[in-house]
Amino acid sequence: MLRAVAVWLVIIAAETVHGILRGLLLVPLVGDHPARQIGVLIGSLIIFAVAYLCVPWIATPTKIQILGVGLLWVVLTILFEVVLGYFVLGLPWERITEDYDRTRGGFLEFGMLFMALSPLLAVRMRDRKRDH
């Protein structure tokens, strides 16, 4: 479990850099909300890359455990976003939840689903590569 948390810290660090670069480079081109939508796709690719590189080190022996890693990452990420957004940056709840609400154009629920499944997908991709 500690290794899963350590990998999550790598993910959060990478996502933080991604968020800063998105704000500096993408927001001026397309606007804030579209940049956040595009950012979900880019962030998902970053998460998968980290998962792919790190799942052997996490070393979970069963599918249930590897799914547990993905769910742990989702819970930690949501907690991180709430603490950072609401308590540190002082964003209103409406702004924090907007990214999760499809009716308001948010795609982050898909990003969280992908995050939950990324460790399992990474294991499967590594297994296929090893079998060939």
N, C-alpha and C positions, 0 to 999 in steps of 0.2 A: 504494500500500500504506500509506503514511503517513496518508493521509486515512481509510482504513478503520480504522486504529488510533485515530485521533483520534475517530472516531464511536463506536468501542468504549468509549473513555474516557467519552463522554457517556452511553452505555448503562449502564456500571458506576456512574457517579455517580447516575443516575436509579434504578437498582436498589438502590443503597445507601440512598437516601432511602426508597424503597418498603419495604425490609426494616425500617428503623427504624419507619416508620409502621405496618407490619404488626404488629410487636412491641408497639407502644404501643396500637393501636386494635383489631386483630383478634384477637390471642392471648387477651386477657381475655374475649372473647365466645365463642370457639369452641375454645380450647386451642391448644397449639403445633403439633402435627402437622397438624390440619385447616387451620390458618392457613397453614402452609407449602404445603399442597396447593392451597388457594385462591390463594395467592401466585404459583403457577406460571402460572395463567391471567392474573392481573393483570399479572405481569411480562412475559408474552408480548405482551400488548396494548401495554405500554410500549415494548418492543423494536420491535414493528412500527411504532409511531408514529414512533420515532426513525429507523428505517430508511426509512420513507416520506418523511420530511422531508429526509433526508440523502443518499439515493442519487443524486440529480442532482449533488451536490457531489463524491461519490466518483468519479463519471464512469468507470465500467468499461464498455468497449465490447462485451464478449461475455458470453453466459450463463455460460460456464465461469468467467470472471473474477468475475462477481457471486456465483456459488456459492462460489468461493474466499474471497470476503469473508465470507460466512456461516460457512464452516468455520473461518476465522481467528478470528472472534468466539467460536465455540464453544471452540476450543483455549485462547484467552486467558482466557475465562471460567472454564473448568475449572481452569486453572493458578492464577488469582486465588483461586478458592474453596479450593483445596488450601492455598495459601500462607497465606491469611487464616485459614481454619478450623484447620488443623493447626499451623502454625508460629507464628501470631500469637495466636489464641484458645485454642490447646491442646486443641481438640476431638479426641476419639478418631476413628480411621478409620471405625468403625462408624457414628458419627453423620454423618460427612461423606458416606459412601456411601449412607446410608439414603434420602436424597431422590432418588437415581437408581434405586432398586430397587423395581420395581412389587410384588414379593412382600411388601415391607414398607410398602406404601402410598405409595411415592414416585412423583411424576409428573414429576420434573425431566428425565428422559430425553426426555419429550415436549416439554418446554420447550426443551431443547437442539436437538432436531430442528426445532422451529419457528424457533428462532434461526438455524439454518443456512439455512433456506429464506426467512426474512424479507426479505433484500435482493432476492431474485428475485421474490417475491410483490409487493413494493413497486414494483419496476420494471414488472411486468405491470399492476398497478393504475394506475400513472401513465400507462402507454401506452394503456390502455383509456380513461382519462379524457381524454387528449389527442386520441384518435381520435374522440371523440363531440362 
